[in-house]
Amino acid sequence: MTRTLTALVAAALPAALLPLTAGASEAASTAQAEPRRVDYREFTTGAQMKAGTLRGLSARKGTLRITKPVGTTGGYEYGQWVSPWVKQGFSLTELVPSWTATTPGDTYVRVEVRGKGPKRSTWDAITNWALDDRTVKRRSYSGQSDDLGRVAWDTWVTSGVSSWQLRVTLMRRAGTAATPKVKAVGAMVSRVPSSTGVTTSKPGVASRRGTVLPVPSYSQMAHRGYYQQYDGGGAAWCSPTSTTMVLGYYGALPPASQYRWVRKDYPDRVVAHLARSTYDNGFGGTGNWPFNTAYAASRTGHAFVTRLRSLREAEKFVAAGIPVVTSVAFSSGQLTGAPISSTNGHLMVVVGFKGNGDVVVNDPAAPTRSGVRRTYDRGQFEDAWLKRGSAGGSGGIAYIVHDKAHPLPAPGAKGAW
């Protein structure tokens, strides 16, 4: 039941952010008490796009398109957009990009990142991405270590940089007129210290209202052994199953014509389609965070990856009618009532809150649809979601997926959305 990217990224964290051990120094203890710093920046309008550098592209109506390619590589013509430098006000240690795009025909999008501290890093490739896999196999990257950072699949891990920059390259097969269309590009940057325990937050707005959203239930376990080329269903499909549930809530599931390739005797065939549509050929799994939000954004209009600092922030989204996909990790006995005993990375959907603050979720690890809706103790769930360390824990990772009918709540004071 693992989203093993979580553990891999944690393993790549700078030593100052790794879990404390007995006899740790006073300086390390201070690092553990460091506040959770998160910032999300996004470029969505024509003016914001034009604040960057455009080469061979236009940004009309806030959408990047190829107009006059500036080069050719591997049989593909391309144009590029480079964001302005973004300074977030703290020394970041992780960056996760997000994007909203379509890739008609034989086209794809490449996303790269670099940072600046005492000096400027090289460009590191995060992904070659396409909405479908008929002509281009989407993939993330790893490694590319330099003096400031390295790539851990969907996350750029650094020793601490003061500002960052994205480069987006739009590719199309040479000689064709098709173009990718990129409507939003953003990144969540953070500095989340290691923690083995989290202070439980007080119930917030959604708890006071007893809000529970009517998010449909799907079980990942109903798909055990399906489609080995997409990581085999079952335990491996928590992320696309969670994304499916959220799209179902918005009435934004793809039409059946798009998943007619799925065997007709399989239950909930759309889940298999989501697994294929989020599969990462670099990592070999379906748990890539921005791959899931990029697909969701193609159906609802907007989605991104961020980190939230507490369940009180998650409650703001639920109160606004927006379910939150969360990445949790826990050991045996740490999440009472869970359908699995432990995990170093598992995705589930926060759909509501009880009056006492306990968390109502759709947990796709249940054996059948009927057991997906569960209620977890607030403290246990918050700890499983917010903790961070080499053994796992996402530090509050969340997929935020919404449509025009459900605008984002008022932004947090510290810029998590």
Long-range contacts (C-beta under 8 A, 24 or more apart in sequence): 1-235, 1-238, 1-340, 1-343, 1-346, 1-365, 2-235, 2-236, 2-343, 2-344, 2-345, 2-346, 3-238, 3-239, 3-285, 3-287, 3-327, 3-343, 3-344, 3-345, 3-346, 3-347, 4-285, 4-287, 4-344, 4-345, 5-152, 5-153, 5-154, 5-155, 5-283, 5-285, 5-287, 5-288, 5-289, 5-345, 6-327, 6-329, 6-344, 6-345, 6-392, 6-393, 6-394, 6-397, 7-329, 7-344, 7-345, 7-390, 7-391, 7-392, 8-152, 8-153, 9-94, 9-152, 9-153, 9-154, 9-155, 9-157, 10-388, 10-389, 10-390, 10-391, 10-392, 10-393, 11-390, 12-150, 12-152, 12-155, 12-157, 13-93, 13-94, 13-157, 13-194, 13-388, 13-390, 14-93, 14-157, 14-158, 14-159, 14-160, 17-93, 17-191, 17-192, 17-193, 17-194, 17-388, 18-194, 18-389, 18-390, 19-194, 19-196, 19-389, 19-390, 19-391, 20-194, 20-196, 31-193, 31-194, 32-193, 32-194, 32-195, 33-193, 34-191, 34-193, 36-190, 36-191, 36-192, 36-193, 36-307, 36-309, 36-386, 36-395, 36-396, 37-90, 37-92, 37-190, 37-191, 37-192, 37-414, 38-188, 38-189, 38-190, 38-192, 38-306, 38-307, 38-308, 38-309, 38-396, 38-414, 38-415, 38-416, 39-88, 39-89, 39-90, 39-92, 39-188, 39-189, 39-190, 39-414, 39-415, 39-416, 40-186, 40-187, 40-188, 40-189, 40-304, 40-306, 40-415, 40-416, 40-417, 41-86, 41-88, 41-186, 41-187, 41-189, 41-415, 42-98, 42-184, 42-185, 42-186, 42-304, 43-83, 43-184, 43-185, 43-186, 44-183, 44-184, 44-186, 49-81, 51-84, 52-81, 52-82, 52-83, 52-84, 53-80, 53-81, 53-82, 54-79, 54-80, 54-81, 55-79, 55-80, 55-81, 55-82, 56-80, 57-81, 57-170, 62-183, 62-184, 63-181, 63-182, 63-183, 64-168, 64-170, 64-180, 64-181, 64-182, 64-183, 65-170, 65-179, 65-180, 65-181, 66-170, 66-172, 66-179, 66-180, 69-172, 72-174, 75-173, 75-174, 76-108, 76-171, 76-172, 76-173, 76-174, 77-171, 77-172, 77-173, 77-174, 77-175, 78-169, 78-170, 78-171, 78-172, 79-169, 79-170, 80-167, 80-168, 80-169, 80-170, 81-167, 81-168, 81-170, 81-182, 81-185, 82-165, 82-166, 82-167, 82-168, 83-165, 83-166, 83-167, 83-168, 83-185, 84-165, 85-116, 85-163, 85-164, 85-165, 86-163, 86-164, 86-165, 86-187, 87-162, 87-163, 88-162, 88-163, 88-164, 88-189, 88-415, 90-191, 91-117, 91-160, 91-161, 91-162, 91-191, 92-158, 92-160, 92-161, 92-164, 92-189, 92-190, 92-191, 93-157, 93-158, 93-159, 93-160, 93-190, 93-191, 93-192, 94-155, 94-156, 94-157, 94-158, 94-189, 94-190, 94-191, 94-192, 95-155, 95-156, 95-158, 95-164, 95-187, 95-188, 95-189, 95-190, 96-154, 96-155, 96-156, 96-187, 96-188, 96-289, 96-290, 96-305, 96-397, 97-126, 97-127, 97-156, 97-166, 97-185, 97-186, 97-187, 97-290, 98-184, 98-185, 98-186, 98-187, 98-188, 98-290, 98-293, 98-294, 98-297, 98-303, 98-304, 98-305, 99-129, 99-168, 99-182, 99-184, 99-185, 99-186, 99-290, 99-294, 99-297, 100-182, 100-183, 100-184, 100-185, 100-294, 100-297, 100-298, 100-301, 100-302, 100-303, 101-129, 101-131, 101-180, 101-181, 101-182, 101-183, 101-294, 101-297, 101-298, 102-131, 102-180, 102-181, 102-298, 103-129, 103-130, 103-131, 103-132, 103-136, 103-180, 104-178, 104-179, 104-180, 104-181, 105-135, 105-172, 105-173, 105-176, 105-178, 106-135, 106-136, 106-172, 106-173, 106-176, 106-178, 107-136, 107-170, 107-171, 107-172, 107-173, 107-178, 107-179, 107-180, 108-136, 108-138, 108-171, 108-180, 109-168, 109-169, 109-170, 109-171, 109-180, 109-182, 110-168, 110-169, 110-171, 111-166, 111-167, 111-168, 111-185, 112-166, 112-167, 112-168, 112-169, 113-156, 113-164, 113-165, 113-166, 113-167, 113-187, 114-164, 114-165, 114-167, 115-148, 115-149, 115-156, 115-158, 115-161, 115-162, 115-163, 115-164, 115-165, 116-161, 116-162, 116-163, 116-164, 116-165, 117-148, 117-160, 117-161, 117-162, 119-147, 119-148, 121-146, 121-147, 121-148, 121-149, 121-158, 121-161, 122-146, 123-167, 124-149, 124-150, 124-151, 124-156, 125-151, 126-151, 126-154, 126-156, 127-154, 127-282, 127-290, 127-291, 129-291, 129-294, 131-277, 131-294, 131-295, 131-298, 132-277, 133-276, 133-277, 133-279, 133-281, 135-173, 137-281, 138-279, 138-280, 138-281, 138-291, 139-280, 139-281, 139-282, 139-283, 140-280, 140-282, 140-283, 140-288, 140-291, 141-282, 142-282, 142-283, 153-280, 153-282, 153-283, 153-288, 154-280, 154-288, 154-289, 154-290, 154-291, 154-305, 155-289, 160-191, 164-189, 184-297, 184-302, 184-304, 186-304, 188-304, 188-305, 188-306, 188-307, 188-416, 190-307, 190-395, 192-307, 192-388, 192-395, 192-396, 193-388, 194-388, 194-389, 194-390, 195-386, 195-387, 195-388, 195-389, 196-387, 196-389, 197-383, 197-387, 198-382, 198-383, 198-386, 198-387, 200-378, 200-379, 200-382, 200-383, 201-310, 201-311, 201-312, 201-378, 201-382, 202-312, 202-357, 203-315, 203-353, 203-355, 203-356, 203-357, 203-378, 204-311, 204-312, 204-315, 204-316, 204-353, 204-357, 205-315, 205-316, 205-319, 206-314, 206-315, 206-316, 206-318, 206-319, 206-352, 206-353, 207-315, 207-353, 207-354, 207-355, 207-356, 207-357, 208-355, 209-319, 210-352, 210-353, 210-354, 210-355, 211-318, 211-319, 211-352, 211-353, 212-351, 212-352, 212-353, 212-360, 213-249, 213-318, 213-321, 213-323, 213-351, 213-352, 214-249, 215-245, 215-246, 215-248, 215-249, 215-323, 215-349, 215-351, 215-362, 216-245, 216-248, 216-249, 217-245, 217-362, 217-366, 217-369, 217-370, 217-372, 217-373, 218-244, 218-245, 218-248, 218-268, 218-271, 218-362, 218-364, 218-369, 218-372, 219-268, 219-364, 219-365, 219-366, 219-367, 219-368, 219-369, 219-371, 219-372, 220-271, 220-364, 220-365, 221-364, 221-365, 221-366, 221-367, 221-368, 222-267, 222-268, 222-271, 222-367, 222-368, 222-369, 223-266, 223-267, 223-268, 223-271, 223-272, 223-275, 226-266, 226-272, 227-272, 227-275, 227-276, 230-272, 230-275, 230-276, 230-279, 230-286, 231-275, 231-279, 231-284, 231-285, 231-286, 233-272, 233-275, 235-365, 236-285, 236-286, 236-287, 237-271, 237-275, 237-286, 237-364, 238-287, 238-346, 238-347, 238-348, 238-364, 238-365, 239-278, 239-286, 239-287, 239-288, 239-289, 239-292, 239-325, 239-347, 240-271, 240-274, 240-275, 240-277, 240-278, 240-286, 240-292, 241-271, 241-274, 241-347, 241-364, 242-292, 242-325, 242-347, 242-348, 242-349, 242-362, 242-364, 242-399, 243-274, 243-278, 243-292, 243-295, 243-296, 243-325, 243-399, 243-401, 244-268, 244-270, 244-271, 244-274, 245-323, 245-349, 245-362, 245-364, 245-372, 246-296, 246-323, 246-325, 246-349, 246-399, 246-401, 247-274, 247-296, 247-299, 247-300, 247-401, 249-323, 250-299, 250-300, 250-401, 250-402, 250-403, 250-406, 252-296, 252-299, 252-300, 252-403, 253-299, 254-299, 268-369, 287-345, 287-347, 289-327, 289-397, 289-399, 292-325, 292-399, 293-399, 293-400, 293-401, 296-399, 296-401, 297-401, 300-401, 300-402, 300-403, 301-402, 301-403, 301-404, 302-401, 302-402, 302-403, 303-399, 303-400, 303-401, 303-402, 304-399, 304-400, 304-417, 305-397, 305-398, 305-399, 305-400, 306-397, 306-398, 306-400, 306-416, 306-417, 307-394, 307-395, 307-396, 307-397, 307-398, 307-416, 308-396, 308-398, 308-416, 309-386, 309-396, 309-412, 309-414, 309-416, 310-382, 310-386, 310-396, 311-350, 311-353, 311-357, 311-359, 311-378, 311-381, 311-382, 311-385, 313-412, 313-416, 314-350, 314-398, 315-353, 316-409, 316-410, 316-412, 317-400, 317-408, 317-409, 318-350, 318-351, 318-352, 318-353, 319-409, 320-406, 320-407, 320-408, 320-409, 321-405, 321-406, 322-400, 322-401, 322-402, 322-406, 322-408, 322-409, 323-349, 323-350, 323-351, 323-362, 323-401, 324-349, 324-350, 324-398, 324-399, 324-400, 325-349, 325-350, 325-398, 325-399, 325-401, 326-350, 326-385, 326-394, 326-396, 326-397, 326-398, 327-385, 327-394, 327-397, 327-398, 328-381, 328-384, 328-385, 328-394, 329-384, 329-387, 329-391, 329-392, 329-393, 329-394, 330-380, 330-383, 330-384, 334-380, 334-383, 334-384, 335-376, 335-377, 335-380, 335-381, 335-384, 336-376, 336-377, 336-380, 337-374, 337-375, 337-376, 338-363, 338-365, 338-374, 338-376, 339-363, 339-365, 339-366, 339-367, 339-371, 339-374, 340-365, 343-392, 344-391, 344-392, 345-392, 345-394, 347-399
